[in-house]
């Protein structure tokens, strides 16, 4: 099947590589414009742009995929399907009506529609998530679902480990959808939940919450975003790995540094900080942080 691909993120780049290895290799990849990133604010290409160049696929980076020029360039390819994954910008009419758009979404829709489905599934303590292939419509991830496969969320899964499995699953399901053209079914709106974009507030490990919830936050934001503890001196301490203790530990809000690793008192329980990242420094074990603190 002749395809065009729209995507931006590392997740989308992984799905693109699988699609490019199939008989449905895209003739055009469309992604977002380069943006300043990092401390130096240097222009950097989206991961999908890098992947398209590596794969030797024609690339377009319009300011808006909905403008007349961008839509015309897609139409020139005469695609039978436009495949979308984590594009990161709203796709609107008339493009929605001009093309068949198949979207790869990493959740079991209608659960976790929106921007951060993998993170929100881990934070919520879900036992499973998955990938859905759906027809893109004007609503937020509300189009009819064509294929869906579940993936367990393991107790030690981070965003990194879970998303890598979902990337592989997403690529396989997209290729299957293109080959089989399965019928699509409308979603049950009464079951819809929404995965809001991760904010600065989501990153703060609030000790007034149970330790088990904070452990899930750390796993959900590792390694790509990162959670942190707010220190009494108004600084922050990044947390890259943690373990919840159901009982014991210091009082809620107290960060104890008198043991082998830092321990944050929660309500209830306590959170052992196994890998931390002080400001401006590399990540280190909790043991190394304690040793440095005692010097």
DRENNUKOL-390901 format. One record per residue (C-alpha): x, y negated, z. Coordinates in steps of 0.05 Angstrom, whole numbers, plus 5000, padded with zeros to 4 digits. Example, Ala and Ser with C-alpha at 12.3 -4.5 7.8 and 13.67 -1.06 7.14 Angstrom:
BEGIN
524650905156;527350215143;
! end
This chain:
BEGIN
500050005000;502649314982;503548895045;505748235074;508048185146;506847635198;510647655264;515447295309;517647645373;522748205386;516748675392;514448465324;521448545295;521549275318;514849405285;517349075221;523349535218;518750145222;514149865169;519949695123;522350425127;515550675103;512450675033;508850035055;515049605059;512848865059;514448434998;514247805042;515347665115;512347035146;514646785214;515146145255;520245595242;527045605276;526845285345;531945005395;533645525448;538245635507;542045125548;545244825487;538444745452;541344995387;536745195331;535545945331;531546385284;525746805310;527547545317;522947725258;526747235213;533347575232;530348255218;527648045151;534447785129;537748435152;532648835113;533248405050;525848205050;523547535024;522347055082;517746455092;517746005155;512145505144;510244985195;503245285192;501245955162;494445655147;496745095102;495445135027;502645265007;503645825057;497146165039;498746114965;505546444976;502047025011;496947074956;502447104903;504547774932;497648064918;497648444985;492648994999;493748855073;497048305114;500048625176;500448185238;504248305304;505747795358;505747215309;504946705365;500346215329;492846205316;490846485248;484546135223;480146065163;480746075105;486446575112;482047045153;477147105095;482347105040;486147715064;485148375101;489148255165;491148855209;493748665277;498349085322;496448935395;500049265454;494149435498;487949875500;483149345474;478549055498;482949065561;488448545560;486848105501;491647525494;498847315499;501947755553;498548445552;504648855572;506548415630;499348365656;498249115652;504349235696;502548675744;495548955753;498149645770;494849975710;496450705703;496450665627;496450175569;497450315495;497050025425;491049825385;490649685310;485049205297;482248765242;483848045257;477847585265;476746885291;476147105364;481947235411;483947965396;476448115391;476248435322;474049155309;479149695328;481450195276;486450615315;488350655389;493251095428;494651065503;501551045535;502651195610;505750655653;510950995696;512050765769;519050505751;517250195683;519649495670;517349065612;523649275576;522550025583;515050015570;515349525511;520649955476;515850545476;510050105454;514249825397;515450515370;508150705379;505850065346;510150185285;507650895277;500350695286;500850135236;503750595183;498251105198;492850575191;495550365123;495751085100;489051315126;484750685126;480750925186;473950625201;473850075253;469150015313;466949385348;469749255418;465349275480;465348545502;463148725572;469849075584;474248505559;479848245603;484947705586;492447705590;494146975600;500946705581;506246775635;507146115671;512445845719;507746005777;507346735756;514846795764;514946595838;515047175887;510046915938;511247266005;504047156026;502347715977;503348465989;510348735974;507649245924;504648685882;511248305881;515048925860;510348985800;511548245783;519048375782;518248975737;513448605691;518248025680;524648425672;528948325632;526047785588;523047255634;525247395706;522047295774;525146915832;524746775906;524446055930;529745935984;529145486044;534445016016;529644905957;533845315910;531745965878;534546665874;532947075813;530547785825;531748305770;530148945809;526449045875;523249585917;517149515960;517249756032;510249886059;512149736131;517749406170;522148826149;522348106172;516347656182;512747426119;516646886084;523347046117;529147276073;533447726116;540847766098;543248186157;542448866123;545649216064;541148836014;536848206020;529748356045;523847886036;518347936088;511447986056;504248036078;504148626084;510649006077;517448776054;521148725988;528348975981;532048565929;536349075893;539048635836;539247885843;541647295802;543946665838;543246015799;548445935745;551446625757;550747315729;546147845758;549248245815;547248795863;543948605927;549948895964;554748435927;550247835942;550348006016;557848086017;558747405983;553847086031;557747346092;564447066069;
! end
